[in-house]
Structure formats: structure tokens, C-alpha cells
Amino acid sequence: MALDAIYLSALTRELAEKITGAKIDKVQQPERDQLLLSLRSRNGNCRLLISAGTGTARVHLTEQKFEQPQEPPMFCMLMRKHLTGAFIESVTQPGNDRLVLFQLSGYDEMGDPVKKTLSVELMGRAANILLVGEDGRIIDCLRRVSAGDGIHRNLLPGMFYVLPPAQSKPDFFAAGPETRRELWSQAGDRPADQWLTATFSGISPLIARELCYRCFGETGPAIGMLSDAAKARFPDAMDALADSVAAGEFTPVMLTEGGAMRDFSFMPIRQYGDAMELTRADGFSALLDEFYARRDKAESMRRKSRELLKKVKTVRDRTERTLLARREEWKKSADRDTFRQYGDIIMSNIYRLQKGDRMLEAENFYLDGCPTVKIALDPLKTPQQNAAKYYRDYNKAKAAQEHLTELIARNEVELEYLNSVLDEISRAESERDLADIRRELTETGYLKKPKNGKPDRQKSQGPMRFVSTNGYEILVGRSNSQNDELTLKTARRTDVWLHTQKIHGSHVIIRAEDTTPDDETLYEAACLAAYYSQSRDGGKVPVDYALAKFVKKPRGAMPGMVIYTDYKTLAADSSAAILEKLKSGK
């Protein structure tokens, strides 16, 4: 979600307590639309991240690591000149807008005291970072804006800085109870949550839906369908929300679905019921840091895996087309017996034929009732030669079908393997996971070796490691090659092997150490097998398990492909909840 004004208000209060009086030691610009300020204060050192990216505009303290460009951009160099050594005097949010002002004090080149303002505007596509001098003029800004259609102010160096224009709609939290009641009495028949966001500023769609849910039991009821009693309750509900915000009753909460972060807010959100989990964070800044770090990591992995995914999909699609064509060809060759029958019929009627005939009409003694059949003949061939041609077509079709059967089986195995690789890429959690998959595809011949001919010296990482509630070590493969290594070499004969039933997924091993794992450990390992499979977030998933000694790899099978016997099956949960429960040594 976008950072709304009320969350920003709570965040500003938190930042003011932590960094007021801090000295700016270092200024960096890791991305085109980001600034990273290293701060030093009596409370300890910290780093402040300021982002003006579309959809990612925010400001918060961060614990994340950022890769810095070799050459700092010009904007970064200018910020270093003006910000390094300055002290943060205050952190404020003018009005109830998505805007944070950092009042700074420092010294100029002559050693004279000087004050500056770092303005962070967080308004969607118009997000910007501006440095304003003591005279109110813009020193520079991340995005320079010239007035034009739809633009109400210039943002250029040397011009006076003007705060963003206020919205024409009344602020929900600044408006008094009478104003809210009067506007509610004039509401039409639109959904109540849409009326809130269309009528007031300062209230986000999420909070509008939540307010409706708490008052009406649903997120967007049509106003015209509400009872008089329900309509009468709504002004009190609006007042209660406004009073809560005015009193500073803020709670940083994270909304997760199956372990994946979906949203965040300054208040508990109940509208999703059991569909989402509500987790309270340690602070507003820490919540944003975790939310965007995980989001950025996921986006980075999508970018890095896109090229590999495209290559594997190309090979997979080509294999699929080849398989379909061979199946069609196999169907045609399945009629080979007709050629042999035609040859027999020609030989049985050879006394009636002579060279130059184009057609033979004779009884088909292979069918009940011996119906008449017409058999095309080559007039340039003798009857014996025409019969021999049909026998040759029969033998050719028979050989072709046998060869096609072998090729189709091989294509089916290849297609299954490539689909498993695509599943692995979609579940890759790091660049090293992708490197392992690339190495596997190169070794199996699906990817070409690098043109420079240099071998991949990066050491393959080991399997993921977890510890069950009752102390058993559980190993999870990261790729097909590692699945082979884990199942066929690492696992002992008495270890327990697990895999999702009939769908792609990682091999899982319980290090039994010649004991019998308890039911809880089996279930936890099965949940890991379900989570690290194609059915992630798919609810209950059947998982097969057997002793490792009953798992074999057929000769010539593709990486990760095994057969197993003497197994049992249990239903496991594929959500990410198990990951939070188990200790991980990844």
C-alpha cells in the first residue's frame, strides 16, 4: 500500500524521538530515487533511508545493506556538500499531508552558522526530495519540475519553495464532528467506503474499508441499502476513529497472507478475518524497513530470474511442440495394419490384375461380411510391385511407431524435468539458488557454457537446514541436482525421505540417526515438503514418505527423478507458518 498520512504522522513522531539532535556523518545515493543518511547521536548510530520512488516513497530508519554505485550521482555529491556535518534539529509533518520536513543546522564554507530544510514529499508519482536554503529558495531537488499542464508549482534550483497545494476536500481527521455529520447527511447511494475517500482527504482506502467494516460488518455497503439505525451509527464511528488518531493511539501492524507480507497500517485491521494474519511490529520505522526489504528482495529475485525463466520456457515450449507433433505422427503410424492387409488382398487377387491398373476393387476378407474395398495402385508398377510397396509401408510404419514410442517417452521425461526446473526458479530465494540451477542446466546441456570458457568456480551451496520441535535435523533440497545429492548420497538408509505426491517439489530428508521420528516431526517435515513445492499456498497437500533405502534413481533418469516403494502418505499444510516455528540454519 502507499504510505498514508496518518501512518506518516505516527512515523514522524517516532523519528523525532530517535534522531532529533543527530549528526549526519555520511550521505549516499544507492538508487536513483533514494538517499541514505548515516547518523550519529547519543542514542547510537543509525541510518535513515529516504525514498522518492513511485509506489515505494517512504522515509524510515533501516538495518538493510545497500550496494553503492562506483561513481556517486551529481545529486548525491551536492547533498554531501550541504548535509555532511549538519545536525537534525526537528522532524515535522506539516498539516496532515504526506510530507516530512527535516530542519537542519550546520556551517557554511566560511564557518558561519546556517540552517537548511530537507523536504521529503511522498505524494505518489510526484514524490520528491528537496533541499531548501535558509532564504526559502530551493538549492536542488531530486526531480526538477517546470510548471505546465496539471502542474501548479515550479521546483527548480533558485526558486522559492512552496509547499504542495492543499486538497480541495476537507481533511477527515481535522474536520469537526459537525462537518462530518453534515456531509454524511448529504451522501448519495454510492458504497460507503468510496464516499469516504471521495469526500475527505487524509483517509486511505484501507482505513475507509476498515471503518465501514467496524460499523456495518462489511467493507463497502451501498449507502442507500443501509437501515436508518446503521446510518445513525456511522457519524459516531467516524468520530471514534478521529478521536483515536488525535490521541495518538497508534499501533504498527503487518498484514500477512501465508507468510507473505500484503499490507501495513497504523491500527489493527479486522476486515480480512482469518484470511490474513495480523502481527504487531516493534515500531513504525522497523515495520516499513522489513516490509520494503522483503518486497525489494522479491522484486530483485524476479528481475534476476526473468532471463533464466525465459530461456527454460523457450526450451520447455519447444519440447512440448515436438512431443505433440510426435504423438500425432504416432497416431498416423498406428494404422499400419491396413497397409499389410492391402498387400495381402492384392496378392490374393493378383490373377485379376495387370500392369497399368489404377484401382483394385475386391472383397476385404479381414472384415466381417467381406465388404468391398477400393485399393489405389501405381499404374507404372506390376501387381507384385504394388503389393510389395504396401508391405514396405507396413514395415516402415511399424519401425516408425517403435522409434516414436521411444522418442515420446524421452520427450515426456524431458518435459517433466523442465517443468520441475521452472518450479524451482519460481521458488528460488537467492542469487545462489539461481546459480545452482544455471549450473545444473549447463551440465545437462540445456544451457550453453559461457563463451569465455571459464568454469563456474562458485561453490554450490548446501541444502536448507531446519530443526524439528523434537530436535531432529531436517534437510531440504534447493535444486534437482541437490535433490539427487541429498537423497542418494547424503541420506542414510534409515533416514526418512519425503516428497509431495505427483507434483514437483524439493526432496526432504529427516536425519533419523537409526531412530523412528515421532509423528510431530514427520508432520513438520511434510509441511516443509509441501511449502517447497509447486503447491505452495495450496492448502492441504498429500506428501509421501518412506525410508531412504526404498528410494532409487532409474538408470539415465534426469536430475531429481526417482522412484520409491514401501511408502505412506499424510496431508500437510503448505503455508509458511511452519517456517516460523522451526529453527532454520539456512
Secondary structure, DSSP 4 states (H G I P E B T S, - for coil): ----HHHHHHHHHHHHHHHTT-EEEEEE-SSTTEEEEEEEETTEEEEEEEE--TTT-EEEE-----PPPSS--HHHHHHHHHHTT-EEEEEE--TTSSEEEEEEEEE-TTS-EEEEEEEEE--GGG-EEEEE-TTSBEEEESS-B---TT--S-B-TTSBP-PPPPPSSPBTTTS-HHHHHHHHHT--SSBHHHHHHHH-BS--HHHHHHHHHHHHSSSS-BGGGS-HHHHHHHHHHHHHHHHHHHTT----EEEEETTEEEEEESS---TTGGGSEEEE-S-HHHHHHHHHHHHHHHHHHHHHHHHHHHHHHHHHHHHHHHHHHHHHHHHHHTTHHHHHHHHHHHHHTGGG--TT--EEEEE-TTSTT--EEEEE--TTS-HHHHHHHHHHHHHHHHHHHHHHHHHHHHHHHHHHHHHHHHHHHHH--SHHHHHHHHHHHHHTTSSPPPTT-----SPPP--EEEE-TTS-EEEE-SSHHHHHHIIIIIS-TTSEEEEETTS-B--EEE--TTS---HHHHHHHHHHHHHTBTTTTSSEEEEEEEEGGGEE--TTPPTT--EE-S-EEEEEE-STHHHHHSEE--
